[in-house]
Each structure stands twice: as C-alpha cells, then as structure tokens.
Amino acid sequence: MKALTATLVVLVSGLFPMLAAAQSRDKEQPTPFTSNDVSGVSRKEDRREFYYSFAAGPGELVVTLDVEGLSGRSDRESLVRLTFYDQDSREVGKVERQSGLNGERRRHVEKYTFTKQTPLVMRVTFDNGASKYKVDLGGEVSLGQPAKTSAASGDVFQLPKDGVLTIRMRDGSVHTINLPEVQDSRIEAGSPRRE
C-alpha cells in the first residue's frame, strides 16, 4: 500500500508542472482561451495570478464563476476573483465569489455588454482557503485569439496547436490550414508578390 501511495504521489507531482504550464502568469503573454471554460485548484493563502485572453462582443458576455472550498475547516471561506482588462490595461469588470462557510459550492453570474468585438485579458486571483473553481464564458465570445486586435508588420501570432484555420477570401474562395503544421504566423507589410 505504501508503494502504491508513493507511486501516486510521484505521478501527480510529475503531472502538476505540465498542468500549471498551461496557465500564464504573465499579463503581457496571457494564455488564449481555447474552450468556453477553465477550471483549477487554489491552495491555502495562494498568491498566484493567472492570465487568459479572449475577445467578447459585439453583444453580451456571460461570466459564470463556481467556487467550492477545500480547506476542511468550517470557519474558512475561499475566495476566487476574476478581473477583466481591455487592451489598454483598463479594468472593465470584476467578478468574485466565496465558497460557503462549510466549503459548499457557490455560483456567481455576471453579464457585460460590448458594442464591438473587444479583446480582453482575464486575471484570476485567490484569497483565504483552498478551493476548486470553474469559470464559464458564454454569449458572444471568440476563443483562441491573442488579446490584441491591431498588428504591426512582422508581428508573430500565437495560434492554437490543434484544429483547422479556415480563411474565406473576398472572391468567395475558402482556404484551410491544418494548425498542427504551422510553425509561426505573421503579418507582412504590402501586397504579396506574384511570381
């Protein structure tokens, strides 16, 4: 039994860095949302900050935050806070939720309306006890996009590693690109050269 427990501890310890690597701690290089939800576990007195990017609008963004306390103490609430920033680093919204006093799962739903597609960065922070949390994005949300809308010539874009990029041209033709085959992507100034 001790050998099994030790093996499980080694396996879980080995997996944790891979799971944590998917969450950016750099506000300038947030992790693009690739699905409508993200979940995780915070530790007691956790001071980490995670950053994610996506675009919302035009229309309504619905943010659902579920928090369940894991501290094991009946007097300890767990707090998870989401703060949303626009591309100029101005705060455009905040959602926070505490678990119940006995660790019960609690939910908070907040809605925001955007008149145009707006790139956003979401910061996730924690306070007090340990918790499990889940963030769901609904409504008008574009996933897998970096947080900037304008690009300078030569900028390199981070694209998802899986899936197919479909480009519809003005002439009606459609081009598809298998994303696992892309090494990098960038915008070049001027018209393409024809040979």
MDAnalysis code that builds the backbone (N, CA, C; Angstrom):
import MDAnalysis as mda
import numpy as np

u = mda.Universe.empty(585, n_residues=195, atom_resindex=np.repeat(np.arange(195), 3), trajectory=True)
u.add_TopologyAttr("name", ["N", "CA", "C"] * 195)
u.add_TopologyAttr("resid", np.arange(1, 196))
u.add_TopologyAttr("resname", ["MET", "LYS", "ALA", "LEU", "THR", "ALA", "THR", "LEU", "VAL", "VAL", "LEU", "VAL", "SER", "GLY", "LEU", "PHE", "PRO", "MET", "LEU", "ALA", "ALA", "ALA", "GLN", "SER", "ARG", "ASP", "LYS", "GLU", "GLN", "PRO", "THR", "PRO", "PHE", "THR", "SER", "ASN", "ASP", "VAL", "SER", "GLY", "VAL", "SER", "ARG", "LYS", "GLU", "ASP", "ARG", "ARG", "GLU", "PHE", "TYR", "TYR", "SER", "PHE", "ALA", "ALA", "GLY", "PRO", "GLY", "GLU", "LEU", "VAL", "VAL", "THR", "LEU", "ASP", "VAL", "GLU", "GLY", "LEU", "SER", "GLY", "ARG", "SER", "ASP", "ARG", "GLU", "SER", "LEU", "VAL", "ARG", "LEU", "THR", "PHE", "TYR", "ASP", "GLN", "ASP", "SER", "ARG", "GLU", "VAL", "GLY", "LYS", "VAL", "GLU", "ARG", "GLN", "SER", "GLY", "LEU", "ASN", "GLY", "GLU", "ARG", "ARG", "ARG", "HIS", "VAL", "GLU", "LYS", "TYR", "THR", "PHE", "THR", "LYS", "GLN", "THR", "PRO", "LEU", "VAL", "MET", "ARG", "VAL", "THR", "PHE", "ASP", "ASN", "GLY", "ALA", "SER", "LYS", "TYR", "LYS", "VAL", "ASP", "LEU", "GLY", "GLY", "GLU", "VAL", "SER", "LEU", "GLY", "GLN", "PRO", "ALA", "LYS", "THR", "SER", "ALA", "ALA", "SER", "GLY", "ASP", "VAL", "PHE", "GLN", "LEU", "PRO", "LYS", "ASP", "GLY", "VAL", "LEU", "THR", "ILE", "ARG", "MET", "ARG", "ASP", "GLY", "SER", "VAL", "HIS", "THR", "ILE", "ASN", "LEU", "PRO", "GLU", "VAL", "GLN", "ASP", "SER", "ARG", "ILE", "GLU", "ALA", "GLY", "SER", "PRO", "ARG", "ARG", "GLU"])
u.atoms.positions = np.array([
    [0.826, -1.199, 0.000],
    [0.000, 0.000, 0.000],
    [0.865, 1.255, 0.000],
    [1.982, 1.215, 0.773],
    [2.882, 2.376, 0.809],
    [3.507, 2.619, -0.562],
    [3.839, 1.528, -1.256],
    [4.433, 1.665, -2.588],
    [3.437, 2.287, -3.561],
    [2.158, 1.909, -3.475],
    [1.123, 2.469, -4.338],
    [0.942, 3.958, -4.052],
    [0.902, 4.315, -2.765],
    [0.764, 5.720, -2.378],
    [1.952, 6.532, -2.886],
    [3.165, 6.006, -2.716],
    [4.362, 6.711, -3.180],
    [4.333, 6.878, -4.694],
    [3.887, 5.835, -5.413],
    [3.795, 5.913, -6.875],
    [2.802, 6.979, -7.301],
    [1.640, 7.043, -6.640],
    [0.638, 8.058, -6.968],
    [1.171, 9.459, -6.702],
    [1.879, 9.638, -5.591],
    [2.448, 10.958, -5.277],
    [3.438, 11.373, -6.349],
    [4.293, 10.453, -6.791],
    [5.269, 10.762, -7.838],
    [4.559, 11.101, -9.147],
    [3.530, 10.334, -9.516],
    [2.803, 10.608, -10.756],
    [2.113, 11.959, -10.713],
    [1.412, 12.252, -9.616],
    [0.706, 13.530, -9.502],
    [1.703, 14.676, -9.475],
    [2.814, 14.519, -8.748],
    [3.836, 15.570, -8.706],
    [4.430, 15.812, -10.085],
    [4.599, 14.744, -10.851],
    [5.141, 14.892, -12.196],
    [4.173, 15.556, -13.156],
    [2.872, 15.352, -12.962],
    [1.872, 15.946, -13.843],
    [1.608, 17.407, -13.512],
    [1.764, 17.822, -12.242],
    [1.389, 19.170, -11.839],
    [2.116, 20.258, -12.638],
    [3.441, 20.170, -12.867],
    [4.073, 21.216, -13.677],
    [3.504, 21.305, -15.084],
    [3.110, 20.164, -15.682],
    [2.535, 20.205, -17.028],
    [1.181, 20.898, -17.009],
    [0.366, 20.635, -15.988],
    [-0.935, 21.269, -15.893],
    [-0.792, 22.754, -15.628],
    [0.137, 23.127, -14.736],
    [0.322, 24.532, -14.392],
    [0.915, 25.314, -15.553],
    [1.683, 24.658, -16.433],
    [2.329, 25.355, -17.540],
    [1.318, 25.937, -18.514],
    [0.108, 25.380, -18.539],
    [-0.912, 25.870, -19.463],
    [-1.513, 27.190, -19.014],
    [-1.192, 27.619, -17.805],
    [-1.739, 28.857, -17.262],
    [-0.623, 29.897, -17.200],
    [-0.811, 31.011, -17.892],
    [0.204, 32.050, -17.925],
    [0.171, 32.884, -16.652],
    [1.342, 33.223, -16.162],
    [1.466, 34.142, -15.032],
    [1.942, 35.509, -15.512],
    [1.993, 35.699, -16.817],
    [2.486, 36.934, -17.421],
    [1.327, 37.676, -18.088],
    [1.023, 38.861, -17.577],
    [-0.093, 39.646, -18.128],
    [0.143, 40.015, -19.592],
    [1.404, 40.154, -19.986],
    [1.730, 40.523, -21.365],
    [1.643, 39.340, -22.328],
    [1.637, 38.108, -21.800],
    [1.545, 36.899, -22.629],
    [0.473, 35.972, -22.067],
    [-0.796, 36.415, -22.034],
    [-1.853, 35.576, -21.441],
    [-2.111, 34.323, -22.266],
    [-2.617, 33.304, -21.609],
    [-2.988, 32.067, -22.278],
    [-4.309, 32.273, -23.015],
    [-4.354, 32.054, -24.328],
    [-5.635, 32.202, -25.032],
    [-6.632, 31.125, -24.583],
    [-7.880, 31.545, -24.334],
    [-8.946, 30.578, -24.064],
    [-9.112, 29.739, -25.312],
    [-9.134, 28.413, -25.177],
    [-9.365, 27.535, -26.322],
    [-10.694, 26.799, -26.191],
    [-11.343, 26.914, -25.031],
    [-12.695, 26.392, -24.840],
    [-13.437, 27.402, -23.967],
    [-14.726, 27.201, -23.784],
    [-15.518, 28.191, -23.055],
    [-15.340, 28.138, -21.546],
    [-14.537, 27.208, -21.042],
    [-14.362, 27.162, -19.592],
    [-12.922, 26.848, -19.220],
    [-12.595, 27.228, -18.004],
    [-11.295, 26.913, -17.418],
    [-11.551, 26.603, -15.954],
    [-10.833, 25.630, -15.422],
    [-11.010, 25.280, -14.018],
    [-9.657, 24.987, -13.398],
    [-9.634, 24.980, -12.084],
    [-8.388, 24.720, -11.391],
    [-8.601, 24.609, -9.901],
    [-7.490, 24.532, -9.188],
    [-7.494, 24.405, -7.738],
    [-6.536, 25.443, -7.182],
    [-6.993, 26.177, -6.169],
    [-6.107, 27.116, -5.483],
    [-5.661, 26.497, -4.167],
    [-4.533, 26.978, -3.670],
    [-4.005, 26.498, -2.396],
    [-4.371, 27.475, -1.293],
    [-4.216, 27.069, -0.065],
    [-4.442, 27.946, 1.073],
    [-3.443, 29.097, 0.995],
    [-3.946, 30.329, 1.162],
    [-3.114, 31.542, 1.091],
    [-2.370, 31.632, -0.246],
    [-3.022, 31.289, -1.328],
    [-2.445, 31.265, -2.676],
    [-2.248, 32.695, -3.178],
    [-1.056, 33.033, -3.626],
    [-0.761, 34.379, -4.135],
    [-0.486, 34.380, -5.639],
    [-0.742, 33.261, -6.311],
    [-0.517, 33.199, -7.756],
    [-1.556, 34.042, -8.485],
    [-1.189, 34.487, -9.679],
    [-2.096, 35.186, -10.591],
    [-1.987, 34.501, -11.944],
    [-3.140, 34.201, -12.565],
    [-3.157, 33.593, -13.892],
    [-3.845, 34.546, -14.862],
    [-3.368, 34.554, -16.126],
    [-3.902, 35.462, -17.137],
    [-4.347, 34.679, -18.366],
    [-5.529, 35.036, -18.872],
    [-6.114, 34.410, -20.053],
    [-6.592, 35.505, -21.002],
    [-6.618, 35.208, -22.304],
    [-7.112, 36.188, -23.277],
    [-8.237, 35.593, -24.116],
    [-9.132, 36.469, -24.548],
    [-10.229, 36.127, -25.441],
    [-10.826, 37.437, -25.928],
    [-11.754, 37.367, -26.844],
    [-12.448, 38.566, -27.317],
    [-13.939, 38.396, -27.042],
    [-14.587, 39.491, -26.625],
    [-16.024, 39.466, -26.333],
    [-16.736, 40.490, -27.203],
    [-17.997, 40.198, -27.558],
    [-18.811, 41.131, -28.323],
    [-18.655, 40.939, -29.819],
    [-19.413, 41.704, -30.602],
    [-20.434, 42.624, -30.110],
    [-21.607, 41.852, -29.510],
    [-22.104, 42.355, -28.405],
    [-23.202, 41.705, -27.713],
    [-22.831, 41.406, -26.282],
    [-23.490, 40.399, -25.722],
    [-23.385, 40.123, -24.291],
    [-22.360, 39.039, -23.979],
    [-21.547, 39.286, -22.976],
    [-20.634, 38.298, -22.404],
    [-21.240, 37.858, -21.075],
    [-21.382, 36.537, -20.879],
    [-21.907, 35.999, -19.626],
    [-20.777, 35.232, -18.943],
    [-20.425, 35.659, -17.732],
    [-19.349, 35.034, -16.963],
    [-19.982, 34.304, -15.779],
    [-19.719, 33.002, -15.671],
    [-20.206, 32.204, -14.548],
    [-19.004, 31.693, -13.773],
    [-18.965, 31.975, -12.465],
    [-17.866, 31.562, -11.601],
    [-18.420, 30.664, -10.504],
    [-17.922, 29.425, -10.435],
    [-18.277, 28.485, -9.373],
    [-17.058, 28.292, -8.476],
    [-17.271, 28.352, -7.147],
    [-16.189, 28.181, -6.183],
    [-16.639, 27.194, -5.110],
    [-15.772, 26.208, -4.836],
    [-16.031, 25.227, -3.783],
    [-14.823, 25.188, -2.861],
    [-15.036, 25.425, -1.572],
    [-13.941, 25.441, -0.603],
    [-13.379, 24.055, -0.348],
    [-12.056, 23.989, -0.137],
    [-11.379, 22.717, 0.133],
    [-10.560, 22.758, 1.416],
    [-10.708, 23.813, 2.211],
    [-9.843, 23.988, 3.373],
    [-10.082, 22.963, 4.467],
    [-11.274, 22.370, 4.516],
    [-11.548, 21.387, 5.544],
    [-11.893, 22.001, 6.890],
    [-12.027, 23.308, 6.937],
    [-12.399, 23.989, 8.183],
    [-13.738, 24.676, 7.978],
    [-14.582, 24.600, 8.967],
    [-15.917, 25.181, 8.822],
    [-15.912, 26.700, 8.950],
    [-14.794, 27.288, 9.371],
    [-14.752, 28.743, 9.551],
    [-13.943, 29.442, 8.468],
    [-13.629, 28.734, 7.391],
    [-12.729, 29.298, 6.388],
    [-13.398, 29.359, 5.027],
    [-13.689, 30.545, 4.535],
    [-14.218, 30.699, 3.189],
    [-13.060, 30.787, 2.203],
    [-13.320, 30.400, 0.983],
    [-12.341, 30.521, -0.091],
    [-12.847, 31.562, -1.078],
    [-11.968, 32.429, -1.556],
    [-12.354, 33.491, -2.475],
    [-11.581, 33.356, -3.779],
    [-12.301, 33.447, -4.901],
    [-11.687, 33.496, -6.228],
    [-12.190, 34.782, -6.877],
    [-11.264, 35.552, -7.462],
    [-11.601, 36.846, -8.066],
    [-11.139, 36.861, -9.525],
    [-12.032, 37.299, -10.415],
    [-11.719, 37.490, -11.837],
    [-11.756, 38.978, -12.119],
    [-10.711, 39.495, -12.753],
    [-10.676, 40.898, -13.147],
    [-10.431, 40.946, -14.642],
    [-11.233, 41.725, -15.363],
    [-11.145, 41.811, -16.817],
    [-10.552, 43.157, -17.218],
    [-9.591, 43.126, -18.166],
    [-8.923, 44.330, -18.651],
    [-9.057, 44.422, -20.163],
    [-9.151, 45.663, -20.679],
    [-9.143, 45.857, -22.122],
    [-7.698, 45.929, -22.605],
    [-7.491, 46.175, -23.901],
    [-6.129, 46.159, -24.449],
    [-5.280, 47.333, -23.977],
    [-5.899, 48.341, -23.344],
    [-5.149, 49.452, -22.754],
    [-4.933, 49.254, -21.262],
    [-5.148, 48.034, -20.779],
    [-4.981, 47.649, -19.373],
    [-5.930, 48.360, -18.423],
    [-7.058, 48.846, -18.953],
    [-8.088, 49.442, -18.087],
    [-9.024, 48.343, -17.608],
    [-9.363, 48.385, -16.334],
    [-10.298, 47.406, -15.781],
    [-11.690, 47.663, -16.339],
    [-12.320, 46.615, -16.893],
    [-13.663, 46.748, -17.453],
    [-14.687, 45.910, -16.697],
    [-14.256, 45.130, -15.724],
    [-15.193, 44.342, -14.943],
    [-14.498, 43.482, -13.923],
    [-15.276, 43.063, -12.919],
    [-14.733, 42.210, -11.867],
    [-15.844, 41.274, -11.382],
    [-15.478, 40.012, -11.187],
    [-16.397, 39.011, -10.659],
    [-15.652, 38.298, -9.543],
    [-16.292, 38.142, -8.394],
    [-15.671, 37.371, -7.329],
    [-16.729, 36.547, -6.615],
    [-16.265, 35.454, -6.022],
    [-17.184, 34.564, -5.316],
    [-16.440, 33.879, -4.192],
    [-17.113, 33.763, -3.050],
    [-16.593, 32.999, -1.934],
    [-17.364, 31.693, -1.832],
    [-16.672, 30.664, -1.359],
    [-17.374, 29.418, -1.066],
    [-18.207, 29.632, 0.193],
    [-19.065, 28.687, 0.505],
    [-19.813, 28.751, 1.748],
    [-18.900, 28.494, 2.934],
    [-19.365, 28.808, 4.138],
    [-18.547, 28.620, 5.339],
    [-18.135, 27.177, 5.553],
    [-18.919, 26.236, 5.087],
    [-18.574, 24.825, 5.233],
    [-18.017, 24.243, 3.945],
    [-17.550, 25.103, 3.052],
    [-16.949, 24.655, 1.800],
    [-17.943, 24.395, 0.694],
    [-19.230, 24.727, 0.904],
    [-20.225, 24.476, -0.138],
    [-19.885, 25.248, -1.410],
    [-20.287, 24.663, -2.539],
    [-20.078, 25.317, -3.833],
    [-21.052, 26.476, -3.959],
    [-20.525, 27.614, -4.411],
    [-21.340, 28.800, -4.634],
    [-21.092, 29.299, -6.048],
    [-22.104, 29.915, -6.635],
    [-22.039, 30.389, -8.019],
    [-22.349, 31.877, -8.077],
    [-21.661, 32.567, -9.000],
    [-21.954, 33.975, -9.288],
    [-21.976, 34.127, -10.807],
    [-23.018, 34.787, -11.327],
    [-23.143, 35.032, -12.767],
    [-23.168, 36.540, -12.980],
    [-22.359, 37.013, -13.910],
    [-22.288, 38.444, -14.238],
    [-22.381, 38.587, -15.749],
    [-23.058, 39.665, -16.205],
    [-23.213, 39.906, -17.647],
    [-22.662, 41.278, -17.999],
    [-21.965, 41.335, -19.135],
    [-21.408, 42.587, -19.656],
    [-21.830, 42.709, -21.114],
    [-22.054, 43.950, -21.569],
    [-22.425, 44.185, -22.962],
    [-21.335, 45.016, -23.638],
    [-20.916, 44.561, -24.819],
    [-19.900, 45.254, -25.602],
    [-20.512, 45.652, -26.948],
    [-20.257, 46.891, -27.375],
    [-20.823, 47.374, -28.636],
    [-20.041, 46.875, -29.848],
    [-18.795, 46.456, -29.628],
    [-17.969, 45.914, -30.714],
    [-17.118, 44.788, -30.147],
    [-16.476, 44.027, -31.030],
    [-15.600, 42.964, -30.544],
    [-14.445, 43.598, -29.788],
    [-14.249, 43.151, -28.556],
    [-13.272, 43.766, -27.666],
    [-12.319, 42.706, -27.124],
    [-11.022, 42.835, -27.395],
    [-10.048, 41.903, -26.817],
    [-9.958, 42.140, -25.304],
    [-9.971, 41.057, -24.544],
    [-9.911, 41.154, -23.089],
    [-8.840, 40.236, -22.524],
    [-8.312, 40.623, -21.370],
    [-7.436, 39.776, -20.577],
    [-8.140, 39.550, -19.252],
    [-8.237, 38.281, -18.834],
    [-8.851, 37.936, -17.552],
    [-7.753, 37.528, -16.586],
    [-7.721, 38.184, -15.420],
    [-6.775, 37.819, -14.354],
    [-7.540, 37.033, -13.292],
    [-6.985, 35.896, -12.871],
    [-7.582, 35.079, -11.824],
    [-6.683, 35.172, -10.599],
    [-7.266, 35.581, -9.441],
    [-6.518, 35.654, -8.186],
    [-7.312, 34.951, -7.088],
    [-6.630, 34.665, -5.984],
    [-7.216, 33.877, -4.898],
    [-6.974, 34.559, -3.563],
    [-7.821, 34.195, -2.578],
    [-7.642, 34.697, -1.221],
    [-8.182, 33.656, -0.250],
    [-7.622, 33.638, 0.941],
    [-8.061, 32.769, 2.032],
    [-7.784, 31.298, 1.738],
    [-8.779, 30.436, 1.984],
    [-8.576, 28.995, 1.924],
    [-8.452, 28.425, 0.534],
    [-8.137, 27.132, 0.482],
    [-8.010, 26.409, -0.780],
    [-9.392, 26.203, -1.404],
    [-9.427, 26.113, -2.733],
    [-10.716, 25.947, -3.410],
    [-10.561, 25.280, -4.760],
    [-11.668, 24.714, -5.243],
    [-11.808, 24.312, -6.638],
    [-12.634, 25.407, -7.282],
    [-12.261, 25.797, -8.498],
    [-13.018, 26.847, -9.182],
    [-13.204, 26.484, -10.642],
    [-14.264, 27.061, -11.210],
    [-14.529, 26.884, -12.641],
    [-15.107, 28.182, -13.178],
    [-14.551, 28.643, -14.301],
    [-15.016, 29.846, -14.980],
    [-15.599, 29.427, -16.318],
    [-16.853, 29.819, -16.579],
    [-17.505, 29.558, -17.869],
    [-17.770, 30.890, -18.558],
    [-17.428, 30.968, -19.842],
    [-17.722, 32.155, -20.651],
    [-18.827, 31.798, -21.624],
    [-19.872, 32.632, -21.662],
    [-20.978, 32.396, -22.577],
    [-21.326, 33.659, -23.329],
    [-22.249, 33.555, -24.256],
    [-22.650, 34.710, -25.062],
    [-21.724, 34.888, -26.240],
    [-21.450, 36.133, -26.573],
    [-20.618, 36.458, -27.741],
    [-19.147, 36.454, -27.358],
    [-18.505, 35.299, -27.540],
    [-17.107, 35.109, -27.154],
    [-16.348, 34.504, -28.322],
    [-15.160, 35.057, -28.625],
    [-14.265, 34.488, -29.634],
    [-13.070, 33.906, -28.897],
    [-12.817, 32.622, -29.108],
    [-11.770, 31.920, -28.377],
    [-10.533, 31.720, -29.228],
    [-9.437, 31.414, -28.540],
    [-8.194, 31.073, -29.218],
    [-7.523, 32.236, -29.894],
    [-7.849, 33.475, -29.481],
    [-7.257, 34.646, -30.106],
    [-6.370, 35.365, -29.115],
    [-5.270, 35.937, -29.592],
    [-4.471, 36.768, -28.715],
    [-5.253, 38.003, -28.306],
    [-4.787, 38.698, -27.283],
    [-5.534, 39.820, -26.727],
    [-5.409, 41.103, -27.525],
    [-4.623, 41.155, -28.603],
    [-4.516, 42.399, -29.352],
    [-5.284, 42.325, -30.662],
    [-5.822, 43.466, -31.065],
    [-6.585, 43.483, -32.304],
    [-5.753, 43.989, -33.464],
    [-4.935, 44.990, -33.236],
    [-4.132, 45.528, -34.326],
    [-2.759, 44.891, -34.283],
    [-2.158, 44.768, -35.437],
    [-0.849, 44.140, -35.510],
    [0.061, 44.960, -36.398],
    [1.288, 45.048, -35.971],
    [2.293, 45.741, -36.772],
    [2.918, 44.736, -37.726],
    [3.511, 45.238, -38.771],
    [4.185, 44.372, -39.724],
    [5.269, 43.573, -39.016],
    [5.297, 42.276, -39.286],
    [6.303, 41.416, -38.691],
    [5.885, 40.797, -37.369],
    [4.743, 41.213, -36.790],
    [4.271, 40.610, -35.542],
    [4.028, 39.127, -35.749],
    [4.451, 38.316, -34.782],
    [4.211, 36.879, -34.810],
    [2.990, 36.594, -33.956],
    [2.063, 35.781, -34.474],
    [0.836, 35.446, -33.769],
    [0.927, 34.058, -33.170],
    [0.328, 33.889, -31.999],
    [0.212, 32.565, -31.397],
    [-1.133, 31.988, -31.815],
    [-1.089, 30.885, -32.536],
    [-2.303, 30.198, -32.970],
    [-2.471, 28.935, -32.142],
    [-3.693, 28.431, -32.010],
    [-3.880, 27.147, -31.331],
    [-3.078, 26.067, -32.041],
    [-2.686, 25.038, -31.303],
    [-1.872, 23.952, -31.861],
    [-2.722, 22.883, -32.538],
    [-4.028, 22.875, -32.280],
    [-4.911, 21.864, -32.850],
    [-6.005, 22.526, -33.675],
    [-6.552, 21.764, -34.611],
    [-7.690, 22.251, -35.388],
    [-7.299, 22.695, -36.782],
    [-8.250, 23.357, -37.426],
    [-8.060, 23.824, -38.803],
    [-8.443, 25.298, -38.855],
    [-7.593, 26.114, -39.431],
    [-7.877, 27.525, -39.659],
    [-8.552, 27.629, -41.027],
    [-9.744, 28.221, -41.060],
    [-10.477, 28.404, -42.312],
    [-10.499, 29.885, -42.647],
    [-10.047, 30.230, -43.855],
    [-9.999, 31.621, -44.301],
    [-10.899, 31.757, -45.521],
    [-11.889, 32.651, -45.430],
    [-12.794, 32.909, -46.548],
    [-12.330, 34.203, -47.216],
    [-12.016, 34.139, -48.483],
    [-11.499, 35.281, -49.235],
    [-12.651, 36.114, -49.793],
    [-12.344, 37.352, -50.162],
    [-13.368, 38.229, -50.733],
    [-13.968, 37.676, -52.014],
    [-13.175, 36.913, -52.773],
    [-13.691, 36.354, -54.021],
    [-14.563, 35.113, -53.786],
    [-14.769, 34.745, -52.520],
    [-15.617, 33.606, -52.190],
    [-14.868, 32.301, -52.012],
    [-13.591, 32.268, -52.382],
    [-12.834, 31.031, -52.207],
    [-12.528, 30.818, -50.723],
    [-12.307, 29.560, -50.373],
    [-12.027, 29.190, -48.985],
    [-10.700, 28.445, -48.937],
    [-9.859, 28.842, -48.004],
    [-8.564, 28.190, -47.804],
    [-8.537, 27.625, -46.386],
    [-8.016, 26.420, -46.249],
    [-7.894, 25.825, -44.920],
    [-6.441, 25.506, -44.636],
    [-6.083, 25.638, -43.359],
    [-4.715, 25.372, -42.925],
    [-4.793, 24.444, -41.721],
    [-4.081, 23.330, -41.780],
    [-4.014, 22.390, -40.672],
    [-3.081, 22.986, -39.609],
    [-3.618, 23.425, -38.458],
    [-2.849, 24.162, -37.460],
    [-1.652, 23.396, -36.879],
    [-1.708, 22.072, -36.697],
    [-0.513, 21.396, -36.185],
    [0.699, 21.528, -37.103],
    [0.479, 21.894, -38.372],
    [1.580, 22.037, -39.317],
    [2.182, 23.445, -39.339],
    [1.567, 24.408, -38.627],
    [2.037, 25.794, -38.645],
    [3.212, 25.964, -37.687],
    [4.321, 26.512, -38.196],
    [5.472, 26.798, -37.345],
    [5.301, 28.156, -36.682],
    [4.995, 29.204, -37.461],
    [4.645, 30.511, -36.916],
    [3.810, 31.248, -37.956],
    [3.199, 32.350, -37.530],
    [2.400, 33.145, -38.460],
    [2.668, 34.609, -38.181],
    [2.685, 35.410, -39.232],
    [2.989, 36.835, -39.068],
    [2.318, 37.642, -40.164],
    [2.169, 38.945, -39.918],
    [1.642, 39.850, -40.920],
    [2.826, 40.564, -41.559],
    [2.861, 40.589, -42.883],
    [3.911, 41.283, -43.623],
    [3.294, 42.508, -44.304],
    [4.024, 43.613, -44.342],
    [3.530, 44.839, -44.959],
    [3.483, 44.678, -46.486],
    [2.509, 45.354, -47.116],
    [2.437, 45.360, -48.567],
    [1.689, 44.171, -49.124],
    [1.522, 44.190, -50.427],
    [0.821, 43.111, -51.125],
    [1.762, 41.943, -51.351],
    [1.230, 40.743, -51.438],
    [2.090, 39.596, -51.718],
    [2.659, 39.693, -53.128],
    [3.858, 39.181, -53.270],
    [4.497, 39.186, -54.599],
    [4.027, 37.979, -55.388],
    [3.726, 38.215, -56.645],
    [3.326, 37.115, -57.517],
    [4.494, 36.776, -58.421],
    [4.739, 35.507, -58.552],
    [5.882, 35.087, -59.365],
    [5.412, 34.411, -60.622],
])
